[in-house]
Each structure stands twice: as structure tokens, then as C-alpha cells.
């Protein structure tokens, strides 16, 4: 009995160390949508950025990040869409960069991969045609946690507790 109580106390202590689960954050599905013509471009490539979800007539400013550089503006049409074609700024280093479209108090962004000057050059505007999201297949970033380790630890502890309980019962039955 004493072993079972101490095992139960240990299990409760271990679970309390895990802390509370993070609360889900609201998702605003009505924000602007941003996409690029090519998600992989060369350092001298040309990119077309398409946006939708802005209020009609909104002036949309496009910035290219790692170091913010304004690459142009466009006015959203009657459906709230706009597009801008620009050449990557001189001196853009290879790696992942972000294009941010801002206007009317809202913004959206998309990532793209910049390769070396002649690397992976495809026909047209200087890049391949991979999906525009470098995150998951559905375009949403992974924001949760991997609970597999905690679940496995919990199962192992429950198994150890069941073993200890069965052993304790067996020891009492032999008295």
C-alpha cells in the first residue's frame, strides 16, 4: 500500500512539472493572403507577388526582408487584390527571405528561397515552382508542441504503477 501511495505521489509530481498546456490562440482567417510566382529564385531573379484580402482601393506596400527594403506599392482593385513584380535587390544573399505586404492596418507575408546566381534556374522569372509555403504542406506554420515524449513517459509510468500494484498484491497474497 505504501508503495502504491508513493508511486501515485511521484506520478502527480512528475505531471505537475510538465506544466499547463498552452491555450489556443485565435486564428484570423480573414487576413490578407500573399503568394509569389516562384518560391525559389536566383539572386538576380524577378518575383511577382500577388495579394488578396485587402479593402478595395488600399495602397499596399511591399517590403523585402532580411533587411527591410521597400520594393514597391500597388493599389488593391475592387476585389481587394493587387500584384507587384520586382527584381531582387542587388546584393541579396542566398537563403530564406520574406516579402511582407502591408496596407490599411493589416499585413500578410510569404517566404521565398534565394539561391546562388545560376543555381536551380528555371524558365521564366528565375526560379523553380515549389509551393510558396516553406512550413507545412497546408501553408500554416507548426505552432503546437510534440506531446509524443510526454505521452510515452506517461504510459511508462502507468505501466510501472500497474507492475508495482500487481507485485504488491502478489506479495500480500503470499502472507
C-alpha positions as CSV (number, residue, x, y, z in Angstrom):
1,X,0.0,0.0,0.0
2,X,2.8,2.3,0.9
3,X,4.5,1.7,-2.4
4,X,1.3,2.5,-4.3
5,X,0.8,5.8,-2.5
6,X,4.4,6.8,-3.1
7,X,4.2,5.8,-6.8
8,X,1.0,7.9,-7.1
9,X,2.6,10.9,-5.4
10,X,5.6,10.5,-7.7
11,X,3.4,10.4,-10.8
12,X,1.5,13.5,-9.7
13,X,4.8,15.3,-9.0
14,X,6.1,14.4,-12.5
15,X,2.9,15.5,-14.2
16,X,2.9,18.8,-12.4
17,X,6.4,19.5,-13.7
18,X,5.0,19.3,-17.3
19,X,3.0,22.5,-16.6
20,X,-0.3,23.6,-18.1
21,X,-1.0,23.2,-21.8
22,X,-0.7,26.3,-23.9
23,X,-4.0,27.9,-24.7
24,X,-5.0,28.0,-28.4
25,X,-4.6,31.4,-30.0
26,X,-7.4,32.7,-32.2
27,X,-6.8,32.4,-35.9
28,X,-7.9,35.3,-38.1
29,X,-8.8,33.6,-41.4
30,X,-9.8,37.0,-43.0
31,X,-6.3,38.4,-43.1
32,X,-4.5,39.1,-46.4
33,X,-3.2,36.2,-48.5
34,X,0.2,36.6,-50.1
35,X,1.8,34.4,-52.7
36,X,4.8,34.6,-55.0
37,X,5.2,33.4,-58.6
38,X,8.2,31.3,-57.6
39,X,9.1,30.3,-54.1
40,X,12.7,29.7,-55.2
41,X,14.5,32.4,-57.2
42,X,18.1,33.2,-58.1
43,X,19.9,36.2,-56.6
44,X,19.2,38.2,-59.8
45,X,15.6,36.8,-60.1
46,X,12.4,38.5,-60.8
47,X,9.4,37.9,-58.4
48,X,5.7,38.6,-58.8
49,X,3.9,39.0,-55.6
50,X,0.1,38.5,-55.6
51,X,-2.1,39.6,-52.6
52,X,-5.7,39.4,-51.8
53,X,-7.9,40.2,-48.8
54,X,-7.2,44.0,-48.7
55,X,-10.0,46.5,-48.7
56,X,-10.6,47.9,-52.3
57,X,-8.5,51.0,-53.0
58,X,-6.0,50.2,-50.3
59,X,-2.4,51.2,-51.1
60,X,-0.3,48.1,-50.4
61,X,3.4,48.5,-49.7
62,X,5.7,45.6,-50.4
63,X,8.8,45.1,-48.4
64,X,11.6,42.5,-48.9
65,X,13.2,41.2,-45.7
66,X,16.0,40.1,-44.2
67,X,16.9,43.8,-44.2
68,X,13.7,45.7,-44.9
69,X,13.7,47.2,-48.3
70,X,10.6,48.7,-49.8
71,X,10.4,47.2,-53.3
72,X,7.2,48.9,-54.5
73,X,3.5,49.7,-53.9
74,X,0.3,48.8,-55.6
75,X,-3.4,49.7,-55.2
76,X,-5.9,46.9,-54.4
77,X,-8.6,46.6,-57.0
78,X,-12.3,46.3,-56.5
79,X,-11.9,42.7,-55.3
80,X,-9.1,43.6,-52.8
81,X,-6.3,42.1,-54.9
82,X,-3.0,43.6,-56.1
83,X,0.2,42.4,-57.5
84,X,3.8,43.7,-57.9
85,X,6.7,42.4,-60.0
86,X,10.2,43.3,-58.9
87,X,13.8,42.2,-59.3
88,X,15.5,41.1,-56.1
89,X,17.6,43.9,-54.6
90,X,21.3,43.9,-55.5
91,X,23.4,42.1,-53.0
92,X,20.6,39.8,-51.8
93,X,22.3,36.8,-50.1
94,X,21.2,33.2,-50.6
95,X,18.8,31.9,-48.0
96,X,15.2,32.3,-46.9
97,X,13.8,35.8,-47.2
98,X,10.3,37.2,-46.6
99,X,8.1,39.5,-48.6
100,X,5.6,41.5,-46.5
101,X,2.6,43.3,-47.9
102,X,1.1,46.0,-45.7
103,X,-1.9,48.3,-46.1
104,X,-4.9,49.5,-44.3
105,X,-3.7,48.4,-41.0
106,X,-3.3,44.7,-42.0
107,X,-0.4,42.7,-43.4
108,X,0.5,39.4,-44.8
109,X,3.7,37.7,-45.7
110,X,5.2,34.9,-47.7
111,X,8.7,33.3,-47.7
112,X,10.9,32.5,-50.6
113,X,14.3,30.9,-51.0
114,X,17.1,32.8,-52.8
115,X,19.7,30.6,-54.4
116,X,23.1,31.4,-56.0
117,X,23.1,33.3,-59.3
118,X,22.8,30.3,-61.7
119,X,21.7,27.6,-59.2
120,X,18.3,26.0,-59.9
121,X,17.4,28.5,-62.6
122,X,14.2,27.6,-64.2
123,X,12.4,29.1,-67.3
124,X,10.8,32.4,-66.9
125,X,11.4,34.7,-64.0
126,X,14.4,33.0,-62.4
127,X,13.3,30.1,-60.2
128,X,11.6,26.8,-59.7
129,X,8.0,26.2,-58.9
130,X,7.8,24.7,-55.5
131,X,4.9,25.6,-53.2
132,X,5.1,29.1,-51.6
133,X,5.0,27.8,-48.0
134,X,8.3,26.6,-46.6
135,X,6.4,25.4,-43.5
136,X,3.9,22.6,-43.7
137,X,2.0,21.2,-46.7
138,X,-1.1,23.2,-45.9
139,X,0.7,26.6,-45.7
140,X,0.3,27.0,-42.0
141,X,3.3,27.1,-39.7
142,X,3.5,24.4,-37.0
143,X,2.8,26.2,-33.7
144,X,1.9,23.3,-31.4
145,X,4.1,21.0,-29.4
146,X,5.1,17.5,-29.8
147,X,3.5,15.6,-27.0
148,X,4.7,12.1,-28.0
149,X,7.5,12.2,-25.5
150,X,5.2,13.2,-22.6
151,X,2.7,10.6,-23.7
152,X,5.3,7.9,-23.8
153,X,6.6,8.9,-20.3
154,X,3.0,8.8,-19.0
155,X,2.5,5.3,-20.5
156,X,5.8,4.1,-18.9
157,X,4.8,5.5,-15.6
158,X,1.3,3.9,-15.7
159,X,3.0,0.6,-16.7
160,X,5.4,0.9,-13.8
161,X,2.5,1.7,-11.4
162,X,0.5,-1.3,-12.6
163,X,3.5,-3.5,-12.2
164,X,4.1,-2.2,-8.7
165,X,0.4,-2.7,-7.8
166,X,0.4,-6.2,-9.1
167,X,3.6,-7.1,-7.3
168,X,2.2,-5.6,-4.1
169,X,-0.9,-7.6,-4.3
170,X,1.1,-10.8,-5.0
171,X,3.3,-10.1,-2.0
172,X,0.3,-9.7,0.2
173,X,-1.3,-12.9,-1.1
174,X,1.7,-14.9,0.0
175,X,1.5,-13.8,3.6
